[in-house]
């Protein structure tokens, strides 16, 4: 069952998918409609899942699931990944590659491979204060409070030494 993301509890499990490019406004409208349809029908062993989504910076799709109602099963998570893979194909975008880093340059969101980000850190092109996106957050509270943080406060800090 689709619920507004803001209505999910702080304990809701989240999955963050970062795109390697920004979506156009038309693409965002289509993706929102597809997310609405997918999450309305998303189930685990036949049980409705209370889920919502958030899209930030025309680049990040975050799906949240209220596990107090029903837990995601392996099959339901596979279904979600298949949905994301279909978005990748339809919009010629990468959403599942975890070997990429997104960070802010002013208000602009930049996207680099992990190797390039590491080189940038070595060359001091990014600093401990560079805002990065920690897509490893596990729940809505972490997403709201620890997703967009200085590199020094995330797993990215290991590249700044």
Residue frames as a rotation matrix with the C-alpha (Angstrom) as fourth column:
UNK 1
0.584 0.812 0.000 0.00
0.812 -0.584 0.000 0.00
0.000 0.000 -1.000 0.00
UNK 2
-0.266 -0.650 0.712 1.38
0.632 -0.676 -0.381 3.37
0.728 0.348 0.590 -1.00
UNK 3
0.649 0.372 -0.664 1.75
0.744 -0.494 0.450 5.84
-0.161 -0.786 -0.597 1.86
UNK 4
0.833 -0.395 0.388 3.35
-0.199 -0.868 -0.455 9.29
0.517 0.302 -0.801 1.85
UNK 5
0.053 -0.917 -0.396 7.05
0.421 0.380 -0.823 8.95
0.905 -0.124 0.406 2.70
UNK 6
-0.549 -0.285 0.786 6.73
-0.439 -0.701 -0.561 11.54
0.711 -0.653 0.260 5.47
UNK 7
0.401 0.790 0.463 4.09
-0.860 0.151 0.487 9.34
0.315 -0.594 0.741 7.16
UNK 8
0.451 -0.324 -0.832 6.44
0.174 0.946 -0.275 6.36
0.876 -0.021 0.483 7.46
UNK 9
0.986 -0.129 -0.103 7.88
0.088 -0.113 0.990 5.83
-0.139 -0.985 -0.100 10.96
UNK 10
0.468 -0.881 -0.067 11.53
-0.881 -0.471 0.043 6.71
-0.069 0.038 -0.997 11.62
UNK 11
-0.107 -0.490 0.865 12.20
-0.437 0.805 0.402 2.97
-0.893 -0.335 -0.300 11.93
UNK 12
0.869 0.495 0.008 11.08
-0.196 0.358 -0.913 2.34
-0.455 0.792 0.408 8.33
UNK 13
0.030 -0.853 0.521 13.69
0.528 0.456 0.716 0.49
-0.849 0.253 0.464 6.29
UNK 14
0.694 0.182 -0.696 15.04
-0.401 -0.706 -0.584 2.46
-0.598 0.685 -0.417 3.34
UNK 15
0.136 -0.634 0.761 16.81
0.833 0.489 0.259 1.69
-0.537 0.599 0.595 0.08
UNK 16
0.434 -0.077 -0.898 18.57
-0.266 -0.963 -0.046 4.57
-0.861 0.259 -0.439 -1.65
UNK 17
0.292 -0.294 0.910 19.20
0.876 0.463 -0.132 4.39
-0.383 0.836 0.393 -5.39
UNK 18
0.144 -0.314 -0.938 21.44
-0.110 -0.947 0.300 7.07
-0.983 0.060 -0.171 -6.86
UNK 19
0.870 0.203 0.449 21.36
0.422 0.160 -0.892 7.89
-0.253 0.966 0.053 -10.54
UNK 20
-0.146 -0.986 0.084 24.50
0.843 -0.080 0.532 8.65
-0.518 0.148 0.843 -12.50
UNK 21
-0.865 -0.048 0.500 22.71
0.323 -0.816 0.480 11.67
0.385 0.577 0.721 -14.00
UNK 22
-0.721 0.674 -0.158 19.83
-0.291 -0.502 -0.814 13.96
-0.628 -0.541 0.559 -13.19
UNK 23
-0.397 0.707 0.585 16.38
0.858 0.512 -0.037 13.01
-0.326 0.488 -0.810 -14.43
UNK 24
-0.868 0.239 0.436 14.45
0.060 -0.820 0.569 15.45
0.493 0.520 0.697 -16.60
UNK 25
-0.670 0.687 0.281 11.19
-0.658 -0.373 -0.654 16.84
-0.345 -0.623 0.702 -15.30
UNK 26
0.193 0.748 -0.635 9.23
-0.920 0.363 0.148 14.63
0.341 0.555 0.758 -17.72
UNK 27
-0.289 -0.379 -0.879 11.18
-0.095 0.925 -0.368 11.56
0.953 -0.023 -0.304 -16.59
UNK 28
-0.982 -0.092 0.165 10.52
-0.163 -0.027 -0.986 12.42
0.095 -0.995 0.011 -12.94
UNK 29
-0.235 0.969 0.080 6.78
-0.946 -0.209 -0.247 12.62
-0.223 -0.133 0.966 -13.56
UNK 30
0.297 0.290 -0.910 6.81
-0.621 0.783 0.047 9.22
0.726 0.551 0.413 -15.28
UNK 31
-0.588 -0.610 -0.531 8.98
0.032 0.639 -0.768 7.68
0.808 -0.469 -0.357 -12.56
UNK 32
-0.828 0.355 0.435 6.68
-0.539 -0.283 -0.794 9.01
-0.158 -0.891 0.426 -9.82
UNK 33
0.197 0.946 -0.259 3.67
-0.979 0.204 0.002 7.48
0.055 0.253 0.966 -11.59
UNK 34
0.159 -0.212 -0.964 5.51
-0.303 0.919 -0.252 4.17
0.940 0.332 0.081 -11.93
UNK 35
-0.880 -0.474 -0.031 6.57
-0.080 0.213 -0.974 4.23
0.468 -0.854 -0.226 -8.27
UNK 36
-0.418 0.819 0.393 2.96
-0.886 -0.273 -0.374 4.96
-0.199 -0.505 0.840 -7.24
UNK 37
0.466 0.628 -0.623 1.76
-0.780 0.624 0.046 1.94
0.418 0.464 0.781 -9.20
UNK 38
-0.176 -0.627 -0.759 4.58
-0.100 0.778 -0.620 -0.37
0.979 -0.033 -0.200 -8.05
UNK 39
-0.938 -0.284 0.198 4.28
-0.203 -0.014 -0.979 0.47
0.281 -0.959 -0.044 -4.35
UNK 40
-0.134 0.966 0.221 0.48
-0.990 -0.121 -0.075 0.21
-0.046 -0.229 0.972 -4.44
UNK 41
0.700 0.433 -0.568 0.85
-0.558 0.828 -0.058 -3.40
0.445 0.358 0.821 -5.63
UNK 42
-0.291 -0.940 -0.180 4.04
-0.552 0.318 -0.771 -4.37
0.782 -0.125 -0.611 -3.72
UNK 43
0.762 0.577 0.292 3.52
-0.593 0.442 0.673 -7.40
0.259 -0.687 0.679 -1.47
UNK 44
-0.566 -0.822 0.064 5.45
-0.780 0.508 -0.365 -9.97
0.268 -0.257 -0.929 0.56
UNK 45
-0.977 0.204 -0.060 3.92
0.212 0.963 -0.164 -13.45
0.025 -0.173 -0.985 0.51
UNK 46
-0.317 0.919 0.235 0.62
0.725 0.075 0.685 -11.91
0.612 0.388 -0.690 -0.50
UNK 47
0.279 0.384 -0.880 0.58
0.894 -0.439 0.092 -9.34
-0.351 -0.812 -0.466 2.32
UNK 48
0.777 0.070 0.626 0.42
0.366 -0.859 -0.359 -5.65
0.512 0.508 -0.693 1.46
UNK 49
-0.200 -0.870 -0.450 3.57
0.980 -0.170 -0.106 -3.65
0.016 -0.462 0.887 2.22
UNK 50
0.865 0.412 -0.288 3.19
0.441 -0.897 0.042 -0.12
-0.241 -0.163 -0.957 3.54
UNK 51
-0.172 -0.974 0.147 5.76
0.889 -0.090 0.449 1.77
-0.424 0.208 0.881 1.51
UNK 52
0.895 0.340 -0.289 6.49
0.192 -0.878 -0.438 5.23
-0.403 0.336 -0.851 0.21
UNK 53
0.180 -0.859 0.479 9.20
0.981 0.121 -0.152 7.01
0.073 0.497 0.865 -1.69
UNK 54
0.643 -0.143 -0.753 11.19
0.088 -0.962 0.257 10.20
-0.761 -0.231 -0.606 -1.76
UNK 55
0.428 -0.547 0.719 13.03
0.883 0.081 -0.463 11.69
0.195 0.833 0.518 -4.73
UNK 56
0.639 -0.300 -0.709 15.76
0.220 -0.811 0.542 14.25
-0.737 -0.502 -0.452 -4.07
UNK 57
-0.096 -0.777 -0.622 17.89
-0.367 -0.553 0.748 16.41
-0.925 0.300 -0.232 -6.32
UNK 58
0.614 0.434 -0.660 16.29
-0.764 0.114 -0.636 14.84
-0.201 0.894 0.401 -9.44
UNK 59
-0.065 -0.818 -0.571 18.80
-0.788 0.393 -0.473 12.04
0.612 0.420 -0.670 -8.89
UNK 60
-0.941 -0.312 0.131 18.06
-0.314 0.661 -0.681 9.91
0.126 -0.682 -0.720 -5.79
UNK 61
0.104 0.959 -0.262 15.13
-0.523 0.277 0.806 7.53
0.846 0.053 0.531 -5.42
UNK 62
-0.890 -0.322 0.324 14.57
-0.432 0.368 -0.823 6.38
0.146 -0.872 -0.467 -1.85
UNK 63
0.024 0.880 -0.475 12.02
-0.231 0.467 0.853 3.67
0.973 0.090 0.215 -1.10
UNK 64
-0.725 -0.191 0.662 10.85
-0.669 -0.036 -0.742 3.31
0.166 -0.981 -0.101 2.49
UNK 65
-0.162 0.635 -0.756 9.04
-0.026 0.763 0.646 0.36
0.987 0.124 -0.106 4.04
UNK 66
0.003 0.277 0.961 7.14
-0.969 -0.238 0.072 0.31
0.249 -0.931 0.267 7.34
UNK 67
-0.517 -0.312 -0.797 8.34
-0.232 0.947 -0.221 -3.02
0.824 0.071 -0.562 8.72
UNK 68
-0.858 0.319 0.404 6.09
-0.406 0.062 -0.912 -2.67
-0.316 -0.946 0.076 11.77
UNK 69
0.193 0.958 -0.213 3.20
-0.901 0.087 -0.425 -3.61
-0.389 0.274 0.880 9.46
UNK 70
0.959 0.012 0.282 4.86
0.086 0.939 -0.333 -6.31
-0.268 0.343 0.900 7.32
UNK 71
0.089 -0.995 -0.043 8.47
-0.207 -0.061 0.976 -7.28
-0.974 -0.078 -0.211 6.67
UNK 72
0.370 -0.108 -0.923 9.97
-0.929 -0.038 -0.368 -7.42
0.005 0.993 -0.115 3.22
UNK 73
0.704 -0.171 0.689 10.76
0.038 0.978 0.204 -10.94
-0.709 -0.118 0.695 2.06
UNK 74
-0.422 -0.893 0.159 13.58
0.150 0.104 0.983 -12.01
-0.894 0.439 0.090 -0.24
UNK 75
-0.306 0.388 0.869 11.09
0.940 0.267 0.212 -12.24
-0.150 0.882 -0.446 -3.07
UNK 76
0.763 0.640 -0.092 9.65
0.623 -0.766 -0.159 -8.79
-0.172 0.064 -0.983 -2.42
UNK 77
0.311 -0.745 -0.591 13.14
-0.156 -0.653 0.741 -7.27
-0.938 -0.138 -0.319 -2.34
UNK 78
-0.606 -0.475 0.638 13.93
0.488 0.411 0.770 -9.07
-0.628 0.778 -0.017 -5.61
UNK 79
0.229 0.793 0.564 10.76
0.972 -0.156 -0.175 -7.56
-0.051 0.589 -0.807 -7.07
UNK 80
0.804 0.005 -0.594 11.91
0.140 -0.974 0.181 -4.10
-0.577 -0.228 -0.784 -5.99
UNK 81
-0.224 -0.964 -0.143 15.35
-0.088 -0.126 0.988 -4.63
-0.971 0.234 -0.057 -7.57
UNK 82
-0.437 0.145 0.888 13.69
0.835 0.432 0.341 -5.84
-0.334 0.890 -0.310 -10.78
UNK 83
0.691 0.723 0.003 11.57
0.697 -0.665 -0.267 -2.68
-0.191 0.186 -0.964 -10.79
UNK 84
0.521 -0.589 -0.618 14.71
-0.204 -0.789 0.579 -0.54
-0.829 -0.175 -0.531 -10.40
UNK 85
-0.517 -0.721 0.462 16.48
0.260 0.382 0.887 -2.51
-0.815 0.579 -0.010 -13.14
UNK 86
0.061 0.622 0.781 13.56
0.989 0.068 -0.132 -1.80
-0.136 0.780 -0.611 -15.46
UNK 87
0.882 0.183 -0.435 13.88
0.194 -0.981 -0.019 1.93
-0.430 -0.068 -0.900 -14.69
UNK 88
-0.043 -0.981 -0.189 17.58
-0.112 -0.183 0.977 1.67
-0.993 0.064 -0.102 -15.55
UNK 89
-0.539 -0.134 0.832 16.75
0.702 0.475 0.531 0.16
-0.466 0.870 -0.162 -18.95
UNK 90
0.353 0.836 0.420 13.86
0.934 -0.284 -0.219 2.48
-0.064 0.469 -0.881 -19.75
UNK 91
0.983 0.042 -0.181 15.72
0.058 -0.995 0.083 5.68
-0.177 -0.092 -0.980 -18.85
UNK 92
0.526 -0.847 0.083 19.26
0.455 0.197 -0.869 4.61
0.719 0.494 0.489 -19.79
UNK 93
0.328 -0.341 0.881 20.51
-0.738 -0.675 0.013 5.40
0.590 -0.654 -0.473 -16.29
UNK 94
-0.334 -0.504 -0.797 22.56
0.219 0.780 -0.586 3.59
0.917 -0.370 -0.150 -13.66
UNK 95
0.359 0.551 0.753 20.82
-0.649 -0.433 0.626 3.20
0.671 -0.714 0.202 -10.29
UNK 96
0.985 0.150 -0.084 22.39
-0.065 0.777 0.626 0.08
0.159 -0.611 0.775 -8.80
UNK 97
0.283 -0.952 -0.114 26.16
0.454 0.237 -0.859 0.63
0.845 0.191 0.499 -9.10
UNK 98
0.946 0.088 -0.311 27.41
0.323 -0.262 0.909 1.06
-0.001 -0.961 -0.276 -5.53
UNK 99
0.078 -0.996 -0.045 30.93
0.939 0.058 0.339 1.89
-0.335 -0.068 0.940 -6.75
UNK 100
-0.191 -0.054 0.980 29.99
0.560 -0.826 0.064 5.51
0.806 0.561 0.188 -7.43
UNK 101
-0.442 -0.015 -0.897 29.95
0.825 -0.400 -0.400 8.54
-0.353 -0.916 0.189 -5.16
UNK 102
0.216 0.508 0.834 27.68
0.625 -0.728 0.281 11.58
0.750 0.460 -0.475 -5.28
UNK 103
-0.278 -0.349 -0.895 28.65
0.896 -0.429 -0.112 14.78
-0.345 -0.833 0.432 -3.50
UNK 104
0.789 0.612 -0.059 27.75
0.572 -0.766 -0.293 18.45
-0.225 0.198 -0.954 -3.52
UNK 105
-0.586 -0.789 0.186 29.68
0.810 -0.565 0.153 21.17
-0.016 0.241 0.970 -5.27
UNK 106
-0.904 0.423 0.065 27.75
-0.427 -0.900 -0.090 24.15
0.021 -0.110 0.994 -4.01
UNK 107
-0.046 0.960 0.277 24.14
-0.715 0.162 -0.680 23.34
-0.698 -0.230 0.679 -4.90
UNK 108
0.258 0.053 -0.965 25.18
-0.882 0.421 -0.212 21.09
0.395 0.905 0.156 -7.78
UNK 109
0.571 -0.074 0.817 25.30
-0.417 0.831 0.367 17.33
-0.707 -0.551 0.444 -7.20
UNK 110
-0.002 -0.686 -0.727 28.35
-0.988 0.116 -0.106 15.72
0.157 0.718 -0.678 -8.81
UNK 111
0.871 0.280 0.403 28.73
-0.318 0.948 0.030 12.01
-0.373 -0.155 0.915 -9.54
UNK 112
0.070 -0.919 -0.389 32.09
-0.969 0.029 -0.244 10.24
0.235 0.394 -0.888 -9.75
UNK 113
0.498 -0.069 -0.864 33.39
0.050 0.997 -0.051 6.71
0.866 -0.018 0.500 -9.71
UNK 114
0.975 -0.165 -0.150 34.85
0.170 0.109 0.979 5.64
-0.146 -0.980 0.135 -6.39
UNK 115
0.191 -0.959 0.209 38.30
0.971 0.216 0.102 5.57
-0.143 0.184 0.973 -8.02
UNK 116
-0.105 -0.191 0.976 37.94
0.534 -0.839 -0.106 9.16
0.839 0.510 0.190 -9.25
UNK 117
0.807 0.440 0.394 36.61
-0.101 -0.555 0.826 10.32
0.581 -0.707 -0.403 -5.87
UNK 118
0.754 -0.600 -0.267 39.59
0.571 0.398 0.718 8.71
-0.325 -0.694 0.643 -4.15
UNK 119
-0.157 -0.821 0.549 41.95
0.957 -0.263 -0.120 10.55
0.242 0.507 0.827 -6.54
UNK 120
0.220 0.330 0.918 40.11
0.188 -0.938 0.292 13.82
0.957 0.109 -0.269 -5.88
UNK 121
0.990 0.130 -0.053 40.50
0.067 -0.100 0.993 13.32
0.124 -0.986 -0.108 -2.13
UNK 122
0.362 -0.930 -0.060 44.22
0.878 0.319 0.357 12.59
-0.313 -0.182 0.932 -2.54
UNK 123
-0.425 -0.502 0.753 44.59
0.784 -0.621 0.028 15.77
0.454 0.602 0.657 -4.61
UNK 124
-0.701 0.194 -0.686 42.56
0.498 -0.555 -0.666 17.75
-0.510 -0.809 0.292 -2.04
UNK 125
-0.867 0.469 0.170 39.84
-0.089 -0.480 0.873 18.49
0.491 0.741 0.458 -4.61
UNK 126
0.400 0.912 -0.086 37.35
0.027 0.082 0.996 17.31
0.916 -0.401 0.008 -1.97
UNK 127
-0.575 -0.593 0.564 37.72
-0.478 -0.316 -0.820 18.03
0.664 -0.740 -0.101 1.72
UNK 128
-0.892 0.255 -0.374 36.41
0.447 0.625 -0.640 16.68
0.070 -0.738 -0.671 5.04
UNK 129
-0.575 0.688 -0.443 33.69
-0.120 -0.607 -0.786 19.36
-0.809 -0.398 0.431 4.74
UNK 130
-0.805 0.300 -0.512 32.52
-0.536 0.002 0.844 18.24
0.255 0.954 0.159 1.29
UNK 131
-0.084 0.865 0.494 28.89
-0.782 0.250 -0.570 17.15
-0.617 -0.434 0.656 1.57
UNK 132
-0.879 -0.191 -0.436 28.49
-0.415 0.757 0.505 13.55
0.234 0.625 -0.745 0.47
UNK 133
0.217 0.976 0.006 25.49
-0.934 0.205 0.294 11.24
0.285 -0.070 0.956 0.25
UNK 134
-0.774 -0.452 0.443 25.73
-0.600 0.747 -0.288 8.20
-0.201 -0.488 -0.849 2.50
UNK 135
-0.050 0.800 -0.598 23.51
-0.869 0.260 0.420 5.76
0.492 0.540 0.683 0.61
UNK 136
-0.608 -0.232 -0.759 24.24
0.085 0.932 -0.353 3.06
0.789 -0.280 -0.547 3.20
UNK 137
-0.674 0.436 0.596 21.66
-0.738 -0.373 -0.562 4.45
-0.023 -0.819 0.573 5.63
UNK 138
-0.963 0.220 -0.159 19.29
0.217 0.976 0.033 1.73
0.162 -0.003 -0.987 6.88
UNK 139
-0.180 0.947 -0.265 16.17
0.971 0.127 -0.204 3.51
-0.159 -0.294 -0.942 8.10
UNK 140
0.457 0.487 0.744 14.21
0.670 -0.739 0.073 6.71
0.585 0.465 -0.664 7.66
UNK 141
0.938 -0.135 -0.320 15.74
0.171 -0.623 0.764 8.38
-0.302 -0.771 -0.561 10.73
UNK 142
-0.012 -0.997 0.078 19.26
0.510 0.061 0.858 7.75
-0.860 0.050 0.508 9.40
UNK 143
-0.135 0.039 0.990 18.15
0.979 -0.147 0.139 8.95
0.151 0.988 -0.019 5.97
UNK 144
0.760 0.530 0.375 16.79
0.472 -0.848 0.241 12.19
0.446 -0.006 -0.895 7.40
UNK 145
0.943 -0.332 -0.036 19.76
-0.170 -0.568 0.805 12.84
-0.288 -0.753 -0.592 9.71
UNK 146
0.159 -0.963 0.216 22.82
-0.235 0.175 0.956 11.09
-0.959 -0.203 -0.198 8.28
UNK 147
0.565 0.089 0.820 22.33
0.688 0.498 -0.528 10.75
-0.456 0.862 0.220 4.55
UNK 148
0.592 -0.311 0.743 23.61
0.399 -0.689 -0.606 14.17
0.700 0.655 -0.284 3.51
UNK 149
0.903 -0.310 -0.297 26.70
0.257 -0.166 0.952 14.74
-0.345 -0.936 -0.070 5.67
UNK 150
0.485 -0.833 -0.265 30.26
-0.867 -0.498 -0.021 16.08
-0.115 0.240 -0.964 5.59
UNK 151
0.450 -0.370 -0.813 32.66
-0.346 0.767 -0.541 13.48
0.823 0.524 0.217 4.19
UNK 152
-0.591 -0.751 0.294 34.45
-0.531 0.087 -0.843 13.43
0.608 -0.654 -0.450 7.55
UNK 153
-0.416 0.530 0.739 31.28
-0.792 0.187 -0.581 12.00
-0.446 -0.827 0.342 9.15
UNK 154
0.714 0.678 -0.174 30.65
-0.667 0.582 -0.465 9.21
-0.214 0.448 0.868 6.65
UNK 155
0.668 -0.445 0.597 32.30
0.359 0.895 0.265 6.11
-0.652 0.037 0.757 5.26
UNK 156
0.826 -0.334 0.453 33.92
0.352 -0.322 -0.879 8.42
0.439 0.886 -0.148 2.68
UNK 157
0.843 -0.488 0.226 36.29
-0.524 -0.651 0.549 9.72
-0.121 -0.581 -0.805 5.39
UNK 158
0.548 -0.671 0.499 38.69
0.288 0.712 0.640 6.83
-0.785 -0.207 0.584 4.80
UNK 159
0.457 -0.367 0.810 39.68
0.871 0.002 -0.491 8.47
0.179 0.930 0.320 1.50
UNK 160
0.834 -0.026 0.551 40.58
-0.012 -1.000 -0.029 11.76
0.552 0.018 -0.834 3.17
UNK 161
0.856 -0.517 0.007 43.54
0.055 0.104 0.993 10.47
-0.514 -0.850 0.118 5.18
